[in-house]
């Protein structure tokens, strides 16, 4: 979904729009290994993984504030109707 949104925002440079979010997510995932490993050493692997299980819920909160936009099919349909 993220790649499709990036390509929609930058249609003339879709290759760059595809690579930036994927590269960023791989980089963040690689850097997150160090603090998660440290936490696992401190409290145990089960506790560290249980803490990671809450991250999708935390990231869902800002997702509710994303703007709603009409479907692309509706935009194309109204553009076609306006031309006729």
C-alpha positions as CSV (number, residue, x, y, z in Angstrom):
1,X,0.0,0.0,0.0
2,X,2.8,2.4,0.9
3,X,4.5,1.9,-2.5
4,X,1.3,2.4,-4.4
5,X,0.6,5.7,-2.5
6,X,4.2,6.9,-3.2
7,X,3.8,6.1,-6.9
8,X,0.5,8.0,-6.9
9,X,2.1,11.0,-5.3
10,X,5.1,11.0,-7.8
11,X,3.8,9.4,-11.1
12,X,6.7,10.8,-13.2
13,X,9.4,9.2,-11.0
14,X,7.7,6.0,-9.9
15,X,11.0,4.1,-9.5
16,X,12.3,6.6,-7.0
17,X,8.9,6.7,-5.3
18,X,9.0,2.9,-4.9
19,X,12.5,2.6,-3.6
20,X,12.4,5.3,-1.0
21,X,9.7,3.9,1.3
22,X,11.0,0.3,0.9
23,X,14.6,1.4,1.6
24,X,13.5,3.5,4.6
25,X,11.5,0.6,6.1
26,X,14.4,-1.8,5.6
27,X,16.8,0.7,7.2
28,X,14.5,1.3,10.2
29,X,14.0,-2.4,10.6
30,X,17.8,-3.0,10.6
31,X,18.4,-0.3,13.1
32,X,15.6,-1.5,15.4
33,X,17.5,-4.8,15.9
34,X,20.0,-3.2,18.2
35,X,17.6,-1.7,20.8
36,X,15.3,-4.8,20.7
37,X,18.3,-7.0,21.2
38,X,19.4,-5.0,24.2
39,X,15.9,-5.1,25.7
40,X,15.8,-8.9,25.1
41,X,19.1,-9.2,27.0
42,X,17.7,-7.1,29.9
43,X,14.2,-8.6,30.3
44,X,14.2,-11.7,28.2
45,X,13.2,-12.5,24.6
46,X,9.6,-13.1,25.5
47,X,9.2,-9.7,27.1
48,X,10.9,-8.0,24.2
49,X,8.7,-9.7,21.7
50,X,5.6,-8.9,23.8
51,X,6.6,-5.3,23.7
52,X,6.9,-5.4,19.9
53,X,3.4,-6.9,19.7
54,X,2.0,-3.5,20.8
55,X,3.6,-1.5,18.0
56,X,0.8,-2.2,15.4
57,X,-1.7,-0.8,17.9
58,X,0.4,2.3,18.6
59,X,0.9,2.9,14.8
60,X,-2.8,2.5,14.2
61,X,-3.6,5.7,16.2
62,X,-2.0,8.1,13.7
63,X,-3.6,6.1,10.9
64,X,-7.0,7.2,12.1
65,X,-6.0,10.8,11.4
66,X,-5.1,10.2,7.7
67,X,-7.3,12.1,5.4
68,X,-10.1,10.3,3.5
69,X,-10.0,10.7,-0.2
70,X,-12.4,9.5,-2.9
71,X,-11.7,6.4,-4.9
72,X,-9.8,6.9,-8.1
73,X,-12.6,5.3,-10.1
74,X,-15.0,8.0,-8.9
75,X,-12.5,10.7,-9.9
76,X,-12.1,9.2,-13.4
77,X,-15.9,8.9,-13.7
78,X,-16.5,12.5,-12.8
79,X,-13.8,13.7,-15.1
80,X,-15.4,11.7,-18.0
81,X,-18.8,13.1,-17.2
82,X,-17.5,16.7,-17.1
83,X,-16.1,16.2,-20.6
84,X,-19.4,15.1,-22.1
